[in-house]
Structures are given as structure tokens and as C-alpha cells.
Amino acid sequence: MKPLKIIVCSALAFGLTGMSQVALAEMRDLTKNEITETFSGKTVWSNHANKNRSSKTYYAPDGTLKNKRSKDIGTREGKWYVDDKNLLCKEYDGDTKCRRVVDKSGKLKMYKGKKHVGNYKKFKDGNCLEKC
């Protein structure tokens, strides 16, 4: 084989291997127990994946929650739980939204089905909606 051909074939093989490594980046859904342990008794800062919106939510161990969004005035109260499909569900005034909690290379993300819709940025013990 000519030297240039060897270099090109090596680079192509390395590039394809690298792409498959990226495609196979660690990504897995958290289990029901992992979600409960991660969120219960914590204030969680998150942001929407595509909109300029962030929030912080306190997930009380008794299944209640309080949420403050960056663009809203006041605090919303509701309920949270993890359903039998390992989805984190939040209910406000009868409206329930459930999301997958995904660990993607060590960072927690929220998904609606296969669509990435948000990122969990920070977790802190206790209710930090006012001060922590």
C-alpha cells in the first residue's frame, strides 16, 4: 500500500471509531430509586433546553413540590412522584407532565420521549427557594 493511502485509511478508520465512541457516549435513564434518591429533599436548579427559561424546584420527601421560574412572580405548588415507567412526574393544578431523567456522560438531562427538553444544573439539600 502506498504511504498516502495508508495515512488516509488510518485517519478514516480512526474517525469512524471516534464517531462511534461519541454516538455511544454514556447515556442511560435513571431508575425509579435513583430518581427518588437524587431529587427527594433537594432544591434543583434547571433550565429549558431551547428557551431562555430557568427554574428552581424543591422536591419535598412527602411528594409535594414548590417551584419558582425565572420569568414568573411567586411560587407554584404541586406534587411530584416517579411513575412505573421511571418518569419524573410533576403535577400543578391537575396538569401532569412526566419526563425521563437521563444521565448523559455524568450530566443529568430531562427528555420528553426522545427529545431533549432541559438540563438539571445544580442540586442542594433542603428548601433553597428563598435562601440557602
JOCOR-V852598 format. One record per residue. N is the residue number from 1. RES is the residue in one letter. PSI is psi in radians with two decimals (999 if undefined). OMEGA is omega in whole degrees, 0 to 359 (NA if undefined). D_LAST is the distance of its C-alpha to the last C-alpha in whole Angstrom. Layout:
# JOCOR-V852598
n:N res:RES psi:PSI omega:OMEGA d_last:D_LAST
n:N res:RES psi:PSI omega:OMEGA d_last:D_LAST
This chain:
# JOCOR-V852598
n:1 res:M psi:2.47 omega:179 d_last:66
n:2 res:K psi:2.58 omega:182 d_last:65
n:3 res:P psi:-0.74 omega:181 d_last:63
n:4 res:L psi:-0.73 omega:180 d_last:61
n:5 res:K psi:-0.69 omega:178 d_last:61
n:6 res:I psi:-0.77 omega:180 d_last:59
n:7 res:I psi:-0.79 omega:180 d_last:57
n:8 res:V psi:-0.80 omega:180 d_last:56
n:9 res:C psi:-0.70 omega:179 d_last:56
n:10 res:S psi:-0.78 omega:180 d_last:54
n:11 res:A psi:-0.73 omega:179 d_last:51
n:12 res:L psi:-0.79 omega:179 d_last:52
n:13 res:A psi:-0.75 omega:179 d_last:51
n:14 res:F psi:-0.75 omega:180 d_last:48
n:15 res:G psi:-0.76 omega:179 d_last:47
n:16 res:L psi:-0.68 omega:177 d_last:47
n:17 res:T psi:-0.76 omega:179 d_last:46
n:18 res:G psi:-0.72 omega:180 d_last:43
n:19 res:M psi:-0.70 omega:180 d_last:42
n:20 res:S psi:-0.57 omega:177 d_last:42
n:21 res:Q psi:-0.75 omega:179 d_last:40
n:22 res:V psi:-0.77 omega:181 d_last:37
n:23 res:A psi:-0.53 omega:181 d_last:39
n:24 res:L psi:0.32 omega:179 d_last:38
n:25 res:A psi:2.51 omega:183 d_last:34
n:26 res:E psi:2.05 omega:178 d_last:32
n:27 res:M psi:2.06 omega:180 d_last:31
n:28 res:R psi:2.60 omega:176 d_last:31
n:29 res:D psi:2.45 omega:175 d_last:29
n:30 res:L psi:2.63 omega:177 d_last:27
n:31 res:T psi:2.97 omega:178 d_last:28
n:32 res:K psi:-0.81 omega:180 d_last:27
n:33 res:N psi:-0.70 omega:179 d_last:26
n:34 res:E psi:-0.73 omega:179 d_last:24
n:35 res:I psi:-0.83 omega:181 d_last:22
n:36 res:T psi:-0.82 omega:180 d_last:22
n:37 res:E psi:-0.63 omega:183 d_last:20
n:38 res:T psi:-0.65 omega:188 d_last:18
n:39 res:F psi:-0.55 omega:187 d_last:17
n:40 res:S psi:2.19 omega:180 d_last:17
n:41 res:G psi:0.27 omega:184 d_last:13
n:42 res:K psi:2.65 omega:166 d_last:11
n:43 res:T psi:2.30 omega:184 d_last:10
n:44 res:V psi:2.20 omega:175 d_last:12
n:45 res:W psi:2.33 omega:180 d_last:13
n:46 res:S psi:2.86 omega:175 d_last:16
n:47 res:N psi:2.67 omega:178 d_last:19
n:48 res:H psi:2.49 omega:183 d_last:23
n:49 res:A psi:-0.60 omega:187 d_last:25
n:50 res:N psi:-0.30 omega:182 d_last:28
n:51 res:K psi:2.66 omega:179 d_last:26
n:52 res:N psi:1.24 omega:183 d_last:24
n:53 res:R psi:2.34 omega:177 d_last:21
n:54 res:S psi:2.89 omega:179 d_last:18
n:55 res:S psi:2.90 omega:169 d_last:15
n:56 res:K psi:2.43 omega:187 d_last:12
n:57 res:T psi:2.33 omega:174 d_last:13
n:58 res:Y psi:2.11 omega:180 d_last:12
n:59 res:Y psi:1.66 omega:182 d_last:15
n:60 res:A psi:2.57 omega:179 d_last:15
n:61 res:P psi:-0.39 omega:181 d_last:18
n:62 res:D psi:0.08 omega:178 d_last:20
n:63 res:G psi:0.02 omega:175 d_last:21
n:64 res:T psi:2.82 omega:176 d_last:19
n:65 res:L psi:2.72 omega:174 d_last:17
n:66 res:K psi:2.41 omega:186 d_last:15
n:67 res:N psi:2.39 omega:174 d_last:15
n:68 res:K psi:2.10 omega:177 d_last:14
n:69 res:R psi:2.66 omega:185 d_last:17
n:70 res:S psi:-0.53 omega:185 d_last:17
n:71 res:K psi:0.07 omega:181 d_last:20
n:72 res:D psi:2.72 omega:172 d_last:20
n:73 res:I psi:2.32 omega:178 d_last:19
n:74 res:G psi:-3.11 omega:184 d_last:18
n:75 res:T psi:2.37 omega:174 d_last:16
n:76 res:R psi:2.54 omega:177 d_last:19
n:77 res:E psi:2.56 omega:180 d_last:19
n:78 res:G psi:-2.66 omega:181 d_last:21
n:79 res:K psi:2.69 omega:174 d_last:22
n:80 res:W psi:2.65 omega:176 d_last:22
n:81 res:Y psi:2.93 omega:174 d_last:24
n:82 res:V psi:2.15 omega:184 d_last:26
n:83 res:D psi:-3.10 omega:183 d_last:30
n:84 res:D psi:-0.19 omega:177 d_last:33
n:85 res:K psi:0.22 omega:181 d_last:33
n:86 res:N psi:0.63 omega:177 d_last:29
n:87 res:L psi:2.43 omega:175 d_last:28
n:88 res:L psi:2.06 omega:184 d_last:24
n:89 res:C psi:2.39 omega:176 d_last:25
n:90 res:K psi:2.33 omega:182 d_last:23
n:91 res:E psi:2.19 omega:175 d_last:25
n:92 res:Y psi:2.16 omega:176 d_last:24
n:93 res:D psi:0.78 omega:177 d_last:27
n:94 res:G psi:-0.12 omega:179 d_last:30
n:95 res:D psi:2.04 omega:182 d_last:29
n:96 res:T psi:2.31 omega:175 d_last:28
n:97 res:K psi:2.25 omega:180 d_last:27
n:98 res:C psi:2.41 omega:183 d_last:27
n:99 res:R psi:2.60 omega:171 d_last:27
n:100 res:R psi:2.46 omega:172 d_last:28
n:101 res:V psi:2.03 omega:188 d_last:25
n:102 res:V psi:2.32 omega:172 d_last:26
n:103 res:D psi:1.94 omega:180 d_last:26
n:104 res:K psi:1.80 omega:181 d_last:28
n:105 res:S psi:0.73 omega:176 d_last:28
n:106 res:G psi:0.00 omega:177 d_last:25
n:107 res:K psi:2.36 omega:181 d_last:23
n:108 res:L psi:2.32 omega:182 d_last:22
n:109 res:K psi:2.74 omega:176 d_last:23
n:110 res:M psi:2.44 omega:181 d_last:24
n:111 res:Y psi:2.49 omega:170 d_last:28
n:112 res:K psi:1.77 omega:188 d_last:30
n:113 res:G psi:-2.11 omega:180 d_last:33
n:114 res:K psi:0.00 omega:184 d_last:34
n:115 res:K psi:2.20 omega:176 d_last:32
n:116 res:H psi:2.10 omega:184 d_last:29
n:117 res:V psi:-0.16 omega:180 d_last:27
n:118 res:G psi:2.99 omega:182 d_last:23
n:119 res:N psi:2.38 omega:172 d_last:21
n:120 res:Y psi:2.10 omega:188 d_last:18
n:121 res:K psi:-0.65 omega:187 d_last:16
n:122 res:K psi:2.51 omega:178 d_last:13
n:123 res:F psi:2.35 omega:178 d_last:12
n:124 res:K psi:2.41 omega:179 d_last:9
n:125 res:D psi:2.45 omega:175 d_last:9
n:126 res:G psi:3.12 omega:180 d_last:8
n:127 res:N psi:1.85 omega:182 d_last:8
n:128 res:C psi:0.46 omega:182 d_last:5
n:129 res:L psi:-0.64 omega:179 d_last:8
n:130 res:E psi:-0.85 omega:185 d_last:7
n:131 res:K psi:2.60 omega:177 d_last:4
n:132 res:C psi:999 omega:NA d_last:0
